[in-house]
């Protein structure tokens, strides 16, 4: 059980000054008596109660010797080791005894680190729960960068912690401050450090290329050294308490707009720790001239993914399907995506461009892609009609299945239902189809009768088709008249033959 320093001091005072017994202290403070004994033992007081032998006493020399070599060895592993040597006690009692004898590392003191203006910044991610977007449940991640000298905070939320968003957070911070520090500190973030063995660090190559573009030095912090990156960790805690707690927002764009305003106003108006008479915005104003200048061309932060198109004219990217021209099926393509726009490349040529969605299991289509496929392959027309029909009116799926079992022509049947959908709408067609299925007549005529019966009951006029049938539209097609002088030439040839015979 973990207890506070105040409770430990209270236990020691009650035992040493008030002369309370361990059982009394445990009952009154609602803690376990073994916890009381452990606190008193760690305080250097004699072990309370009469001395009595414990089952662990014969094994103490072995336990202490083992803990001296391996201080972090778990109590469960020690218990298994002493059981092999004859110990018969319970694991719970053994854990309490080990807590009394485990060596404690000495407390370490840290110096307060000070930095020069424009010298250093600190970067970290913060997890703020999840955001539901349609059928997708996305993690809500906060990118936080802090200037170590002025304590200026840059905050931006993303829907994941991928490298592209990590770099977009950097670019946003640099643009916000119109400059960047010479050194940026990172801990063991997956976006920054690929591998770490002791003091040997292998940075992500994309981060190294990004750092070379902006001419700053990425620097790792030492393991278990909270003082080296404490300013960004305190900033994330400040964001949780002062900004995010109980804050309503409509979507990610609204949340980021509020975060940007909060960084400019409330976060910038807080007291500067180095001087009570100054604010963070004043310290930032003095630090800005010492920041590194931005390069003329910003770093490209698009997400680049290689995808393979299957038989259908779609590519899968980030849980969704995006349409492509049917001439590029079964090809290896490249998707380059930003926060709001995604483009599909075949080599260096752009073959499709879509507005990006963060939903899941959605088909994003361009009509020209599908229309070109339908025109190229007549069979696709029927499948496309059935797909559109069942998506708008789910009950039509069962009607088509029952009609197919009876040998009906699915193409003409779906075409008839699509015309009814255009005239009556999806809601009315859904009810009429269900009525036809209940009657056991999976045919468009039964659906049409049900629609007319419902229309007549409401007293509505017959619906007017917005689009004329194709055979009617063909009647208005202009016909180019043929020239008649060609017939005169034929007649002239026949007249000459008759003259020769006579």
C-alpha positions in Angstrom: 0.0 0.0 0.0 1.3 3.4 -0.9 0.9 6.1 1.8 1.8 9.8 1.9 4.6 11.4 3.8 2.1 13.1 6.0 0.5 9.8 7.0 3.9 8.3 7.7 4.8 11.2 10.0 1.4 10.8 11.7 2.0 7.1 12.4 5.5 7.8 13.8 4.1 10.5 16.1 1.2 8.4 17.4 3.5 5.5 18.2 6.5 7.5 19.6 4.7 10.3 21.4 1.2 9.1 22.2 2.4 5.5 22.9 -0.4 3.9 20.7 -0.1 0.3 19.8 0.2 -0.8 16.2 -3.3 -2.3 16.2 -4.8 0.9 17.6 -3.0 3.0 14.9 -4.1 0.7 12.2 -7.8 0.7 13.2 -8.0 4.5 13.7 -6.1 5.4 10.5 -7.8 2.6 8.4 -4.5 1.1 7.3 -3.1 -2.4 7.6 -1.1 -3.2 10.7 1.8 -4.5 8.6 1.9 -1.1 6.9 2.2 0.5 10.3 5.1 -1.9 11.2 6.8 -1.2 7.9 6.6 2.6 8.5 8.0 2.3 12.0 10.9 0.0 10.8 11.8 2.5 8.0 11.8 5.3 10.5 14.5 3.5 12.5 12.3 2.7 15.5 12.5 -0.6 17.2 10.2 -3.3 15.9 6.9 -3.0 17.8 5.6 -5.8 19.9 7.5 -8.7 21.5 10.2 -10.4 19.5 9.0 -13.6 18.0 10.5 -15.9 15.4 9.1 -15.7 11.9 9.0 -18.4 9.2 11.1 -16.1 7.1 14.0 -15.7 9.6 16.0 -18.7 8.4 15.9 -17.5 4.9 16.8 -13.8 5.6 20.5 -14.2 4.9 19.7 -15.6 1.4 17.0 -13.0 0.8 19.3 -10.0 1.8 22.2 -11.3 -0.3 19.9 -11.7 -3.3 18.4 -8.3 -2.9 21.8 -6.7 -2.6 22.7 -8.1 -6.0 19.2 -7.6 -7.6 17.4 -4.7 -5.7 14.4 -4.6 -8.1 13.7 -8.4 -8.0 10.0 -8.9 -7.4 8.6 -10.4 -4.2 6.8 -13.1 -6.2 10.1 -14.3 -7.8 11.8 -14.3 -4.4 8.9 -16.3 -2.9 9.3 -18.9 -5.6 13.1 -19.1 -4.9 12.7 -19.5 -1.1 9.9 -22.1 -1.6 12.4 -24.2 -3.5 14.6 -24.0 -0.4 11.8 -25.1 2.0 9.8 -22.0 2.9 6.1 -22.8 3.5 4.6 -19.4 4.2 1.9 -17.6 2.3 2.8 -15.2 -0.5 0.9 -12.2 1.1 2.8 -12.4 4.3 6.1 -12.9 2.4 5.5 -9.7 0.4 5.0 -7.7 3.6 8.2 -9.1 5.1 10.2 -8.3 1.9 8.9 -4.7 2.0 10.6 -4.3 5.4 14.0 -5.6 4.2 14.2 -4.4 0.6 17.0 -1.8 0.2 15.7 1.7 -0.5 17.7 3.9 -3.0 18.9 7.2 -1.5 16.9 10.2 -2.5 18.5 12.2 -5.3 18.6 16.0 -5.4 18.3 17.9 -8.7 19.7 21.3 -9.6 17.3 23.7 -11.2 18.3 24.0 -14.9 18.5 27.5 -16.4 18.7 28.2 -20.2 19.5 31.1 -22.3 16.9 32.9 -24.4 16.4 31.1 -27.7 18.5 28.2 -26.7 16.2 25.3 -25.9 12.7 24.0 -26.4 11.0 20.8 -25.0 8.5 18.6 -26.9 6.1 15.9 -25.8 2.7 14.3 -26.6 -0.2 14.2 -24.2 -3.1 11.8 -24.5 -6.6 13.3 -23.9 -8.9 10.4 -24.4 -10.7 9.6 -27.7 -12.9 11.4 -30.2 -15.8 9.6 -32.0 -16.0 10.6 -35.7 -18.8 8.6 -37.3 -17.9 5.0 -36.9 -14.2 5.7 -36.1 -12.9 6.1 -32.5 -9.8 8.2 -32.9 -7.2 8.9 -30.1 -7.1 12.6 -29.2 -3.4 13.5 -28.9 -2.1 16.9 -27.9 1.3 18.1 -29.3 2.9 20.5 -26.8 6.1 22.5 -27.3 7.5 24.8 -24.7 10.3 27.4 -25.0 12.5 26.7 -21.9 13.4 30.4 -21.3 10.1 32.2 -21.7 7.8 29.2 -21.0 5.7 30.0 -24.0 3.4 27.1 -24.9 2.3 25.9 -28.3 -0.7 23.5 -28.2 -2.3 21.6 -31.1 -4.5 18.5 -31.1 -4.3 15.7 -33.6 -6.1 12.4 -34.1 -3.0 10.3 -33.8 0.7 10.5 -32.9 2.1 9.6 -36.3 5.3 11.1 -37.6 3.5 13.4 -40.0 1.4 15.0 -37.3 4.5 15.2 -35.1 6.3 17.3 -37.7 3.1 19.3 -38.4 3.1 20.3 -34.7 6.7 21.4 -35.0 6.0 23.5 -38.1 2.9 25.1 -36.4 5.0 26.0 -33.3 7.8 27.5 -35.5 5.3 29.6 -37.5 3.5 30.7 -34.3 6.7 32.1 -32.8 8.3 33.1 -36.2 11.4 31.2 -35.2 12.7 28.2 -33.4 15.2 27.3 -30.6 18.6 25.9 -31.3 18.0 22.7 -29.3 14.9 20.6 -28.9 14.7 18.0 -26.1 12.9 14.7 -26.6 12.4 11.6 -24.4 11.8 8.1 -25.6 9.0 9.1 -28.0 8.5 6.6 -30.8 8.2 9.6 -33.1 11.7 10.7 -32.2 13.8 7.7 -30.9 13.8 4.4 -32.8 16.3 2.6 -30.5 18.1 3.3 -27.2 20.8 1.3 -25.6 22.2 3.2 -22.6 23.6 6.4 -23.9 23.5 5.3 -27.5 20.6 6.9 -29.3 19.2 6.1 -32.8 16.9 8.9 -33.9 14.2 8.5 -36.5 15.7 9.4 -39.9 12.7 11.5 -40.8 13.2 13.6 -37.7 16.9 14.0 -38.5 16.0 15.2 -42.0 13.5 17.6 -40.5 16.1 18.9 -38.0 18.6 19.4 -40.8 16.1 21.4 -42.8 15.4 23.8 -39.9 18.9 23.7 -38.5 18.2 22.7 -34.9 19.7 20.0 -32.8 17.5 17.1 -31.6 18.7 16.1 -28.1 17.5 13.2 -26.0 17.0 13.5 -22.2 18.5 11.1 -19.8 16.4 8.2 -18.6 14.5 8.9 -15.4 15.5 12.5 -15.3 12.3 14.4 -14.9 14.1 17.7 -14.2 15.5 17.8 -17.7 12.1 17.9 -19.4 10.0 19.0 -16.6 8.8 22.2 -18.2 6.9 20.5 -21.0 5.5 17.9 -18.5 4.2 20.7 -16.3 2.8 22.4 -19.4 0.8 19.3 -20.3 -0.5 19.1 -16.7 -1.4 22.9 -17.0 -3.2 22.2 -20.3 -5.3 19.4 -18.7 -6.3 21.5 -15.7 -6.6 25.0 -17.1 -7.7 24.4 -20.7 -9.1 20.9 -21.4 -11.1 20.3 -18.2 -14.9 20.6 -18.8 -14.3 22.4 -22.1 -17.0 21.9 -24.8 -16.1 21.8 -28.5 -17.8 20.8 -31.7 -15.0 19.1 -33.6 -11.3 19.0 -33.9 -11.1 22.3 -35.8 -13.1 24.0 -33.1 -10.9 22.6 -30.3 -7.7 23.7 -32.1 -9.2 27.2 -32.6 -9.9 27.4 -28.9 -6.4 26.1 -28.1 -4.8 28.7 -30.3 -6.7 31.5 -28.6 -5.9 30.1 -25.1 -2.2 30.0 -25.9 -2.3 33.7 -27.1 -4.3 34.9 -24.1 -4.6 33.0 -20.8 -1.3 31.0 -21.2 0.6 34.0 -22.3 -0.7 36.1 -19.4 0.5 33.8 -16.6 3.4 34.9 -14.3 6.9 34.3 -15.6 8.7 32.2 -13.0 12.0 34.0 -13.3 10.5 37.5 -12.5 7.3 38.1 -10.7 6.9 41.5 -12.4 6.9 40.0 -15.9 4.4 37.8 -17.8 5.2 35.0 -20.2 4.3 37.2 -23.2 6.9 39.7 -22.1 9.6 37.0 -21.8 8.6 35.7 -25.2 8.9 39.2 -26.8 12.5 39.4 -25.4 13.3 35.9 -26.6 11.9 36.2 -30.2 14.9 38.1 -31.6 17.2 35.3 -30.4 15.3 32.5 -32.1 16.6 30.9 -35.3 15.1 32.3 -38.5 12.8 30.0 -40.5 14.0 28.8 -43.9 12.3 30.2 -47.0 10.7 26.9 -48.0 8.7 25.0 -45.3 9.2 21.2 -44.8 6.7 19.0 -46.6 4.7 17.1 -44.0 2.4 15.0 -46.2 1.9 11.4 -45.3 3.2 9.1 -48.1 1.8 5.6 -48.2 2.2 3.0 -51.0 -1.1 1.2 -51.7 -2.2 -1.5 -54.1 -5.5 -1.3 -56.0 -7.5 -4.5 -56.3 -10.2 -5.4 -58.7 -12.5 -2.6 -57.8 -11.6 1.1 -58.6 -10.7 2.0 -55.0 -7.6 2.2 -52.8 -7.7 1.7 -49.0 -6.1 4.5 -46.9 -6.6 5.2 -43.2 -9.7 2.9 -42.8 -11.5 4.3 -45.8 -11.8 3.6 -49.6 -11.1 6.3 -52.1 -12.1 5.9 -55.8 -9.6 5.9 -58.6 -9.9 5.6 -62.5 -10.7 2.1 -63.5 -7.7 2.0 -65.8 -5.4 1.9 -62.7 -6.9 -1.2 -61.0 -4.3 -3.9 -59.9 -1.6 -1.3 -59.9 0.8 -0.2 -57.1 0.0 3.5 -56.4 1.1 6.2 -53.9 -1.1 8.2 -51.6 0.1 11.6 -50.4 -2.2 12.9 -47.7 -2.4 16.1 -45.7 -4.8 16.9 -42.9 -7.6 17.7 -45.2 -6.7 16.6 -48.7 -5.5 13.3 -50.2 -4.0 12.7 -53.6 -3.4 9.4 -55.4 -0.3 9.2 -57.7 0.7 6.8 -60.4 4.4 7.6 -60.6 4.5 11.4 -60.9 1.0 11.8 -62.3 -2.0 12.7 -60.1 -4.8 10.4 -61.0 -7.3 11.3 -58.1 -7.8 13.9 -55.5 -10.2 13.6 -52.6 -11.2 15.5 -49.5 -9.9 13.4 -46.6 -12.2 11.9 -44.0 -11.4 10.6 -40.5 -14.4 8.4 -40.4 -14.1 4.6 -40.9 -15.4 2.2 -43.5 -16.6 5.0 -45.9 -16.4 5.0 -49.7 -15.3 8.4 -51.0 -16.1 8.5 -54.7 -15.7 10.9 -57.7 -18.7 10.5 -60.1 -16.5 10.6 -63.1 -14.5 7.5 -61.9 -17.6 5.4 -61.5 -19.4 6.8 -64.6 -16.3 5.9 -66.7 -16.3 2.4 -65.4 -20.1 2.0 -66.1 -19.7 3.3 -69.6 -16.7 1.0 -70.2 -18.3 -2.2 -68.8 -22.0 -2.5 -69.3 -22.3 -5.3 -66.6 -21.2 -2.8 -64.0 -24.4 -0.9 -64.5 -26.5 -3.6 -62.9 -24.2 -4.1 -59.9 -24.0 -0.3 -59.4 -27.8 0.0 -59.5 -28.3 -2.8 -57.0 -25.7 -1.3 -54.7 -27.3 2.1 -54.8 -30.7 0.6 -54.3 -29.9 -1.5 -51.3 -27.9 1.3 -49.7 -30.8 3.7 -50.0 -33.5 1.1 -49.2 -32.1 -1.8 -47.2 -35.4 -3.9 -47.5 -34.7 -4.2 -51.2 -31.9 -6.6 -50.5 -34.3 -9.2 -49.2 -36.7 -8.6 -52.1 -34.0 -9.1 -54.7 -32.9 -12.4 -53.0 -36.5 -13.7 -53.0 -37.0 -12.6 -56.6 -33.7 -14.3 -57.7 -34.9 -17.6 -56.1 -38.0 -17.4 -58.3 -35.9 -16.9 -61.4 -36.7 -13.1 -61.9 -34.4 -10.9 -64.0 -32.5 -8.9 -61.4 -31.4 -6.2 -63.8 -34.9 -5.2 -64.9 -36.3 -5.6 -61.4 -33.7 -3.3 -59.9 -34.2 -0.8 -62.7 -38.0 -0.7 -61.9 -37.3 -0.2 -58.2 -34.8 2.6 -59.0 -37.5 4.4 -61.0 -39.9 4.0 -58.0 -37.1 5.3 -55.7 -36.8 8.5 -57.9 -40.5 9.1 -57.8 -41.6 8.2 -54.3 -38.4 8.6 -52.2 -36.5 6.1 -50.0 -38.8 6.2 -46.9 -42.0 5.4 -48.9 -40.3 2.7 -50.9 -38.9 1.1 -47.8 -42.5 0.7 -46.4 -43.9 -0.5 -49.7 -41.2 -3.1 -50.1 -41.8 -4.4 -46.6 -45.5 -4.6 -47.3 -44.8 -6.6 -50.5 -42.5 -9.0 -48.6 -45.1 -9.5 -45.9 -47.6 -10.4 -48.6 -45.1 -12.9 -50.1 -45.0 -11.1 -53.5 -41.4 -10.0 -54.3 -42.2 -8.2 -57.5 -42.1 -4.5 -58.5 -45.8 -4.6 -59.4 -46.7 -5.4 -55.8 -44.4 -2.6 -54.6 -46.0 -0.2 -57.0 -49.5 -1.1 -55.9 -48.6 -0.6 -52.3 -47.1 2.8 -53.1 -50.3 3.8 -55.0 -52.5 2.6 -52.2 -50.6 4.6 -49.6 -50.7 7.7 -51.9 -54.4 7.4 -52.5 -55.1 7.0 -48.8 -53.3 10.3 -48.2 -55.1 12.0 -51.1 -51.9 13.1 -52.8 -51.7 13.5 -56.6 -49.7 11.0 -58.7 -45.9 11.7 -58.7 -44.4 13.2 -61.8 -41.2 11.7 -63.0 -38.4 14.2 -63.0 -36.5 12.4 -65.7 -38.2 11.1 -68.9 -37.7 7.5 -69.9 -34.9 6.9 -72.4 -37.3 5.9 -75.3 -39.2 9.1 -74.9 -36.0 11.2 -74.9 -35.0 9.6 -78.1 -38.1 10.9 -79.9 -36.7 14.4 -79.5 -33.4 13.6 -81.0 -32.8 15.8 -84.1 -32.4 13.8 -87.4 -30.1 15.1 -90.1 -31.9 15.0 -93.5 -30.1 13.1 -96.3 -29.3 14.8 -99.5 -31.6 13.7 -102.4 -29.2 14.4 -105.3 -27.6 11.0 -104.8 -30.9 9.4 -105.8 -31.0 11.5 -109.0 -27.5 10.1 -109.9 -28.9 6.5 -109.5 -31.9 7.3 -111.7 -29.6 8.9 -114.3 -27.5 5.7 -114.5 -30.6 3.5 -115.0 -31.9 5.9 -117.8 -28.6 5.5 -119.7 -28.7 1.7 -119.5 -32.2 1.8 -121.0 -31.1 4.0 -123.9 -28.2 1.6 -124.8 -30.5 -1.4 -124.8 -33.0 0.3 -127.2 
